Amino acid sequence: MKRTFVLGAAILFAALFAMPAAAQKQNLSDAEIASISVAANNIDIDAAKLAKSKSTNSEVLQFAQTMATDHKAVLDKAVALVTKLGVTPKDNAVTKQLLANAKKTANSLKSKSGHAFDAAYINNEVAYHKAVIALMNSRLIPEASNADLKNLLESVGPAFKAHLEHAEMLQKKIK
């Protein structure tokens, strides 16, 4: 189980930060940042839905509900902002990698049940939130050119950190 978590985290971090050199040097546009934000929130909403359908652990179910609710609220704010700004999210290498990894993770989680599912789901949530927070701080916030977009990204940072702390607390309990 621990090995799966370490491998999953390594794959996720590598995917987010081992982009082709050209993609790393090129700043993301606001449309690309919007795409990443929408994808990242949808990925966690989908993972929460899966957890709510597979887990019987009350703490995992409560955590999954929190993830679904909070990430839906962030997604709604992001959609409202891009609509107001007239920005159409634009797929990019980061978005594509996030979605590809999410598909692999979902397939892996679907093959598990009981305690093994709960541990794998929570381990993934820890790794995922660490990676998304790092991506937000290293690329999304610094590269956002629109002040409203930058403010939205900055405003969700504390909630994402709280999600990470909650997931880490559950991770210690579930092992």
C-alpha positions in Angstrom: 0.0 0.0 0.0 2.7 2.4 1.0 4.6 1.5 -2.2 1.5 2.3 -4.3 1.3 5.7 -2.7 4.9 6.5 -3.3 4.7 5.4 -6.9 1.5 7.3 -7.5 3.0 10.5 -5.9 6.1 10.1 -8.0 4.2 9.7 -11.2 2.0 12.7 -10.4 4.9 15.0 -9.5 6.9 13.8 -12.6 3.9 14.4 -14.8 3.3 17.9 -13.5 6.9 19.1 -13.4 8.7 17.0 -16.1 7.0 18.7 -19.0 8.9 19.1 -22.2 11.5 21.9 -22.0 9.5 24.1 -24.3 6.4 23.8 -22.2 8.4 24.6 -19.0 9.9 27.7 -20.5 6.7 29.0 -22.0 4.4 30.9 -19.6 0.9 29.6 -19.4 -1.8 31.9 -20.7 -4.8 32.7 -18.6 -6.9 30.4 -20.9 -4.4 27.6 -20.2 -4.5 28.3 -16.5 -8.3 28.2 -16.6 -8.2 24.8 -18.3 -5.8 23.4 -15.7 -8.0 24.8 -12.9 -11.2 23.3 -14.3 -9.5 20.0 -14.9 -7.9 19.8 -11.5 -11.2 20.5 -9.7 -13.1 18.1 -11.9 -10.6 15.4 -11.2 -11.0 15.7 -7.5 -14.8 15.9 -7.8 -14.7 12.7 -9.8 -12.4 11.0 -7.2 -14.8 12.0 -4.4 -17.8 10.6 -6.3 -15.9 7.3 -6.7 -15.1 7.3 -3.0 -18.7 8.0 -2.1 -19.8 5.0 -4.2 -17.1 2.6 -2.9 -16.2 3.4 0.7 -18.0 2.4 3.8 -15.7 4.3 6.1 -17.6 7.2 7.6 -14.5 9.4 7.8 -13.5 8.7 4.2 -17.1 9.4 3.1 -17.2 12.7 5.0 -13.8 13.7 3.5 -15.1 12.8 0.0 -18.2 14.9 0.5 -16.1 17.8 1.6 -13.9 17.4 -1.5 -16.9 17.2 -3.8 -18.6 20.3 -2.2 -15.4 22.4 -1.9 -14.0 21.7 -5.3 -17.5 22.2 -6.9 -17.6 25.7 -5.3 -14.1 26.5 -6.6 -15.1 25.2 -10.0 -18.2 27.4 -10.0 -16.2 30.5 -9.1 -13.7 29.7 -11.9 -16.4 29.2 -14.5 -18.1 32.4 -13.4 -14.8 34.3 -13.7 -13.8 33.0 -17.1 -17.3 33.7 -18.3 -17.1 37.3 -17.0 -13.7 37.7 -18.6 -14.7 36.0 -21.9 -11.9 33.5 -21.6 -12.3 30.0 -23.1 -10.2 27.4 -21.3 -7.5 26.1 -23.6 -6.1 22.6 -23.2 -2.4 22.3 -22.8 0.3 19.8 -21.9 -0.4 20.2 -18.1 -4.1 19.7 -18.5 -3.6 16.7 -20.8 -1.2 15.1 -18.3 -3.5 15.7 -15.4 -6.4 14.1 -17.2 -4.3 11.1 -18.3 -3.0 10.5 -14.8 -6.5 10.9 -13.4 -7.8 8.2 -15.7 -5.0 5.8 -14.6 -5.7 6.6 -10.9 -9.4 6.1 -11.3 -8.8 2.7 -13.0 -6.5 1.7 -10.1 -9.0 2.8 -7.5 -11.9 1.1 -9.2 -10.0 -2.2 -8.8 -9.8 -1.9 -5.1 -12.4 -2.3 -2.3 -12.7 -2.0 1.4 -9.7 -0.9 3.4 -7.4 -1.1 0.4 -9.7 1.3 -1.5 -9.8 3.7 1.4 -6.1 3.8 1.9 -5.4 4.2 -1.9 -8.0 7.0 -2.2 -6.6 8.9 0.8 -3.0 8.4 -0.3 -3.9 9.7 -3.7 -5.6 12.7 -2.2 -2.5 13.6 -0.2 -0.3 13.3 -3.3 -2.8 15.1 -5.5 -3.2 18.1 -3.2 0.6 18.4 -2.7 1.1 18.4 -6.4 -1.7 20.8 -7.2 -0.6 23.2 -4.4 3.0 23.1 -5.7 1.7 23.7 -9.3 -0.4 26.6 -8.1 2.5 28.2 -6.3 5.1 27.6 -8.9 3.3 28.2 -12.1 -0.4 29.1 -12.0 -0.4 32.1 -9.6 2.9 33.6 -10.9 2.0 33.2 -14.5 -1.6 34.4 -14.3 -1.8 37.8 -16.0 -5.3 38.8 -15.0 -5.5 40.1 -11.5 -9.0 38.5 -10.9 -7.7 35.1 -11.9 -4.6 35.5 -9.8 -6.8 36.5 -6.8 -9.1 33.5 -7.3 -6.1 31.2 -7.3 -4.6 32.8 -4.2 -7.9 32.7 -2.4 -8.3 28.9 -2.8 -4.8 28.1 -1.5 -5.8 28.0 2.2 -8.7 25.6 1.5 -6.4 23.3 -0.6 -3.9 23.3 2.3 -6.7 22.4 4.7 -7.7 19.6 2.4 -4.1 18.3 2.4 -3.9 18.5 6.2 -7.3 16.6 6.5 -6.1 14.0 4.1 -2.8 13.6 5.9 -4.6 13.1 9.2 -6.8 10.4 7.6 -3.8 8.8 6.1 -2.3 8.3 9.5 -5.5 6.7 10.7 -6.1 4.4 7.7 -2.5 3.2 6.8 
